[in-house]
């Protein structure tokens, strides 16, 4: 594993204009990827993104960074697909798996909601290597990657609970000392997003049982107006900080935070960098290294070591998830609070704090 790679540096660099371009297309196998179609590459990858597509500055874009890294380091070729909805997952998976000109060494499927489709596709193409993020498909040709989102979210809960109980201002935001309220906005109600919520709520309770958490699920990863409406209701009710796990829906949360002069937490990427226009209210982000999963799966295929039939879980101990402070205002978080977050991280890794995965 390439755990020593400076992934934060890469994420920031890759988001700069012009560093890397798309080698593939958005509609499936094309044969004209990054190698110009001559096939003289160490691997060719087909990637099927989750619904919501690229440009979310979150989950899908994080997966794409793994492709970019593999292209930069190994010289791979790749093609990309952005399904309009879950009904197209199987179609794109099979297009890549069944393609012979070009043939794909790996088909990457991004998101738990591709699990059902891949459970049908993988057995039909037993000689094709696949990987999937956020769920387990128990087939010998599928490498499954999970994340301990609840562990990283626990740290966000600690940070939120500490800040909401104090008079704090930074950038365009401030806390309301008359209340101790924090919020959570989820995209689609699912086991994965429930792990974010469960960890967050546990982190808040770890700090203080007197801090209230308000939760709302929008039902979509691509509904900024719904995210804005949900977050506005929270902020106007006295909430100081809203943490979202909702893909592009989270843009609405950031908009609401600016409007109400409160704070927000990002997800998947350092969203103070990927959503720079909101860096004055994004205090921190729960970075989920989807790029690591994509990159490592490609590296394994190149090394003829595809981890088919296995499940890899990435948590705090492997830097698979982590709390990253905002690029503009994160440095203003008081030292005693960043220390409390760091101590909680150490306790989780040591096994002294068991973070729940469900909200039950």
Number of C-alpha atoms within 10 A of each C-alpha: 12 10 11 7 10 9 18 14 9 15 20 13 13 17 15 12 8 8 10 15 10 16 18 23 17 17 13 23 27 18 23 17 23 20 17 13 14 11 18 12 16 16 21 27 25 30 31 29 26 25 23 20 23 20 12 20 23 28 29 26 22 25 29 22 24 24 29 27 21 22 23 12 11 15 17 25 28 30 26 27 24 21 21 13 12 14 12 16 26 19 15 25 25 19 14 27 25 16 14 11 11 17 18 24 21 24 28 27 28 26 21 18 18 25 22 14 20 24 16 14 19 23 14 13 14 14 12 19 23 34 28 27 26 22 20 21 28 17 17 16 21 28 24 26 24 20 23 23 30 28 33 31 31 32 27 29 29 27 27 31 30 20 23 23 19 15 11 16 18 20 19 18 23 21 23 19 15 11 16 23 26 27 27 26 27 26 23 18 14 13 15 21 21 20 24 31 30 22 28 32 29 25 27 25 18 15 16 15 10 12 18 18 22 16 18 17 19 22 16 19 23 22 19 21 17 22 31 23 15 23 32 22 14 25 24 12 12 19 24 30 31 30 31 31 27 32 29 24 27 35 26 23 31 32 22 26 29 20 14 17 20 27 31 31 31 33 27 25 28 29 29 26 19 21 17 13 13 22 24 24 28 35 29 29 26 28 26 28 25 30 26 25 27 27 23 20 29 29 21 13 19 18 10 9 11 21 20 18 16 16 19 14 13 20 21 20 15 12 17 23 23 26 26 22 23 23 17 19 20 21 14 15 18 11 10 10 16 19 12 16 21 15 12 20 21 15 13 19 15 11 9 10 14 13 22 19 20 15 14 6
